[in-house]
Amino acid sequence: MIVFLAFLIWLYLFFLHGRFWESAPELQPATPLGHPDVDIIVPARDEAETIGPVIASLVNQDYPGKFRVILVDDNSTDGTVEKAGQHERLTIITGQPKEIGWSGKLWALSQGIKASTAPVLMFSDADITHDPRHLATLVSRLEMPKADMVSEMVKLNCTSWPERFLIPAFVYFFQMLYPFALANAPASRVAAGAGGTVLIRREALERIGGIEKIRGALIDDCSLAREVKKGGPIYIGHSGLATSIRPYPHVRDIWNMITRTAFTQLHYSALWLVGAIAGLTLVWLVAPCAILFSGFGWRFFLGLATFGLACLSYLPTLQRYKQPYYFALALPGIALFYMAATIASAVNYWRGTGAQWKSRAYGGEAK
């Protein structure tokens, strides 16, 4: 019965869950009809290794309207400002000490927003480089069909062996949690954002009460998308014009990335954690166990069909990241890794350490 339940779950996921596995949509380069002023805000804390090429890619956008880049230096100690360089389109703000109740990134963004005047705002992480056509393409999608917020899952670094095995799965699991087609459908309650690149109308941000509305959120992109979608359409897709240059060369780097917010995703709930473990077991482990340990009866063939659907669903993501299709066979092991990291995230929270990022510990809420 458990094998049959796993099969039914995969029938639903593959055919009825917003076609999450398609690894789509992706914006193609486009020229906007209008050219609203845009302020690009980049929060940065100790980003000396990446900030130079990031700022260079932003100030050199091929956008026909007026735009500027506002770099908010969040008390960096590694020479981030010096590495950013100087440009007539670049404004550098020295961040104030973080107030209690805010996450670090949102506190920095709030200061950039206060210094901005443009009707359209773009939020970019300090490890994302942008094709010169990117801003124009984002504005074009904001205009037609009209959206209040446009965000993209940028292409993540995928060169080391740990990245090749684990990073495409990170994107794939995100799509499974938040099918992009459902997030983009106004009638659906699903809302998702990808914080590496966000374009938002100032009026939409003011409508929800400003960035202060989500000031303590650690998963700020999805929190922002959820608030914005209550009053207007949003869009999320994959990006072929923006790339993360932050490397994750070791398994522990990816482990730390997951443990930072995994339990936050579960609302710090032990019940949700148990449910997540049970769900991951049903989705990823039951079918391989049936194949390996049930002989050649009906359980074997049902497990084979279930695992086949799972592997097929992963192929478009592997294709996007130019990885061999046989990596799909490693999905059960990858799922175990993510399951263990989620449990570790909960343990960290219960021990009082909570989320750790850039020498800051957040615990159960931003401090």
CORTA-V552881 format. One record per helix or strand of 3 or more residues. SS is the DSSP state (A for helix, B for strand). FROM is the first residue (numbers start at 1). TO is the last residue. If there is no record, write none. Layout:
BEGIN
ss-><SS/SS>
from-><FROM/FROM>
to-><TO/TO>
END
This chain:
BEGIN
ss-><A/A/B/A/B/A/B/A/B/B/A/B/A/A/B/A/A/A/B/A/A/A/A>
from-><2/20/38/51/67/80/90/104/120/128/134/149/161/180/197/202/211/220/234/251/270/298/325>
to-><16/22/44/59/73/84/94/115/124/130/143/155/177/183/201/207/214/229/244/265/293/320/351>
END
